[in-house]
Amino acid sequence: MRSPIKRGTQRGFTLIEVLVAFAILAMSLTVLYRIFSGGLSNISIAQRHMGALMLVQDLLEGTDLNWRELEGVERGESVGGYRWNRSVTPYERSDASGRTQEGGLYQIKVRVSWSLLGRQRELNMSSLRLDPLKPPSVK
């Protein structure tokens, strides 16, 4: 015959132990959620920045373009909400005597801006391009 189970010898978890375990689990899951959401946010920022960089590269590289015809300021908006501004000006440089020389070079400045996560972001780049129709004079 079996012996009756005594109440004092039973082992188990108390209500306080269960509540403490759930509290620790909830805090751990909160920290993990913040880590993952921060990583996804950084991926989104990197993707938008890469899109802006590719747009800047497209606007700066116009090997078949006649920079003389594009001289001035041009603005536009691209797919994805990117706003851009390109200015093309003749590049003048000074020689050793202080005289300015104009020699077939054009300075292209490009600014691309976009909004992401409630913040305005911007990317600026510039480049010098040689006018194929008027190469600089070499002395």
C-alpha positions as CSV (number, residue, x, y, z in Angstrom):
1,M,0.0,0.0,0.0
2,R,1.1,3.5,-0.8
3,S,2.0,6.0,1.8
4,P,0.0,9.2,1.8
5,I,1.9,12.3,0.5
6,K,2.6,14.8,3.2
7,R,1.9,18.5,2.4
8,G,5.2,19.7,3.7
9,T,7.3,17.7,1.3
10,Q,5.7,18.9,-2.0
11,R,8.1,21.0,-4.2
12,G,7.0,23.5,-6.7
13,F,7.2,27.2,-7.7
14,T,5.6,29.9,-5.7
15,L,3.6,32.7,-7.3
16,I,6.4,35.2,-6.6
17,E,9.0,33.0,-8.3
18,V,6.8,32.7,-11.4
19,L,6.2,36.5,-11.5
20,V,9.9,37.2,-11.2
21,A,10.7,34.8,-14.0
22,F,8.1,36.5,-16.3
23,A,9.5,39.9,-15.4
24,I,13.0,38.8,-16.4
25,L,11.7,37.3,-19.6
26,A,9.8,40.5,-20.5
27,M,12.9,42.6,-19.9
28,S,15.0,40.3,-22.0
29,L,12.6,40.3,-24.9
30,T,12.4,44.1,-24.7
31,V,16.1,44.4,-25.1
32,L,16.2,42.0,-28.0
33,Y,13.4,43.9,-29.7
34,R,15.3,47.2,-29.4
35,I,18.4,45.6,-30.8
36,F,16.6,44.2,-33.8
37,S,14.6,47.3,-34.5
38,G,17.8,49.4,-34.3
39,G,19.5,47.1,-36.8
40,L,16.6,47.4,-39.2
41,S,16.6,51.2,-38.9
42,N,20.3,51.3,-39.7
43,I,19.7,49.1,-42.8
44,S,17.0,51.5,-44.0
45,I,19.4,54.5,-43.5
46,A,22.2,52.8,-45.4
47,Q,19.9,51.9,-48.3
48,R,18.6,55.5,-48.6
49,H,22.1,56.8,-48.5
50,M,23.3,54.4,-51.2
51,G,20.4,55.5,-53.4
52,A,21.4,59.1,-52.9
53,L,25.0,58.2,-53.7
54,M,24.0,56.5,-56.9
55,L,21.9,59.5,-58.0
56,V,24.9,61.9,-57.3
57,Q,27.1,59.6,-59.4
58,D,24.6,59.7,-62.2
59,L,24.4,63.5,-62.1
60,L,28.2,63.9,-61.9
61,E,29.0,61.5,-64.6
62,G,27.9,62.8,-67.9
63,T,30.7,61.9,-70.2
64,D,28.6,62.3,-73.3
65,L,27.1,65.7,-72.0
66,N,28.3,69.0,-73.3
67,W,29.0,70.9,-70.1
68,R,28.8,74.2,-71.9
69,E,25.2,73.6,-72.7
70,L,24.5,72.6,-69.1
71,E,26.1,75.7,-67.6
72,G,23.9,77.1,-64.8
73,V,21.7,75.6,-62.1
74,E,19.4,72.7,-62.6
75,R,16.9,71.2,-60.0
76,G,14.8,68.2,-60.0
77,E,13.2,65.4,-58.0
78,S,14.0,61.7,-58.4
79,V,12.1,58.5,-57.6
80,G,12.2,57.8,-53.9
81,G,11.7,61.4,-52.8
82,Y,15.3,62.5,-53.5
83,R,15.5,66.2,-54.4
84,W,18.6,67.3,-56.3
85,N,20.4,70.4,-57.4
86,R,23.3,70.5,-59.9
87,S,25.3,73.6,-60.8
88,V,27.8,73.7,-63.7
89,T,30.2,76.6,-63.8
90,P,33.4,77.2,-65.7
91,Y,36.4,76.5,-63.5
92,E,38.9,79.3,-63.3
93,R,42.3,78.8,-61.7
94,S,45.1,81.3,-61.0
95,D,48.6,80.8,-62.2
96,A,51.8,81.8,-60.3
97,S,51.5,85.5,-61.3
98,G,47.9,85.7,-60.1
99,R,46.3,85.8,-63.5
100,T,43.1,83.8,-63.9
101,Q,43.1,81.1,-66.6
102,E,40.0,79.6,-68.1
103,G,40.9,76.4,-69.7
104,G,38.1,74.1,-70.7
105,L,37.4,72.8,-67.2
106,Y,33.9,72.9,-65.6
107,Q,33.1,72.5,-61.9
108,I,30.0,70.4,-61.3
109,K,28.5,70.6,-57.8
110,V,25.6,68.2,-56.9
111,R,23.5,68.3,-53.7
112,V,20.9,65.6,-53.0
113,S,18.6,65.8,-50.1
114,W,15.9,63.5,-48.7
115,S,13.9,62.9,-45.6
116,L,14.2,59.8,-43.5
117,L,12.9,59.0,-40.0
118,G,11.8,62.6,-39.5
119,R,15.2,64.0,-40.2
120,Q,16.4,65.9,-43.3
121,R,19.6,64.3,-44.8
122,E,21.9,65.7,-47.4
123,L,24.8,64.6,-49.6
124,N,27.1,67.1,-51.4
125,M,29.8,66.3,-54.0
126,S,31.7,68.2,-56.6
127,S,33.9,67.3,-59.5
128,L,35.9,68.9,-62.3
129,R,35.1,67.8,-65.9
130,L,37.1,68.5,-69.0
131,D,35.2,70.1,-71.9
132,P,36.0,67.8,-74.9
133,L,35.5,70.6,-77.3
134,K,37.9,73.0,-75.6
135,P,40.8,71.3,-73.8
136,P,42.9,73.4,-71.4
137,S,46.0,75.1,-72.8
138,V,49.3,73.6,-71.6
139,K,52.2,76.0,-71.2
